Amino acid sequence: MKVFLRYEDNDDESTHKTLKITLPKIWKSGPTSRLLEQFVESYNSGKEAQSNTLDVSSLHLSIRRPGNTDDEISTLKDLPSDGIIIETISDRDDVYVCHGPSRTTSEISAERQAQLDKQKEEMKNLSKCIHFGCNNRFPKGGPYPECKYHSGPPVFHETAKYWSCCPDKKCFDFEDFLQLPTCQTGTCTDVRDDCDGGRKEFM
């Protein structure tokens, strides 16, 4: 198993370094912190450290993961310091050495849960636009943002999916359906009119 440890978290490119490591078998079942310690030891014994000595206690490892869709850019995901190498890193992965102290699995999980709880609490004070095809959320009672939406409800006919106001634009994949361009502009609202029906049509 080989990994590429990359330090690029500095505007000065002369301090950047890539270290290719072939992992001993015994390392694979060990913590990722061992990789970080090995990189810092190698870095601080090289020419890069003449102007930029690294402190292992103020660094962490991250790995780049692709976005959920083709349009989303890849992001760096922090690796827990106690994560098992073989379970968190794949062969020939690029592993990035980043500034900021390492965190354990439990610390990362606790931070993620705190963020989810905060988002859940914030959602309680938000309304969702009821216009077809608009997913905007805004504070209850306004201000109301600009809105792009469909004037008619969605239609699901066998495998075809389209908006009743735009019958010439059909999709068969649900993700493609969600990306169809809207046909109306206006202002978001959380007040449902009797005429909008809020319905889907199945044929």
PyMOL commands that set and color helices and strands:
alter all, ss='L'
color gray80, all
select helices_A, chain A and resi 13-15+25-28+33-44+47-50+56-58+85-88+105-123+174-178
alter helices_A, ss='H'
color red, helices_A
select strands_A, chain A and resi 2-7+17-22+59-65+75-78+93-99+126-128+137-139+146-149+154-157+160-163+166-171+184-187+201-202
alter strands_A, ss='S'
color yellow, strands_A
deselect
rebuild
show_as cartoon
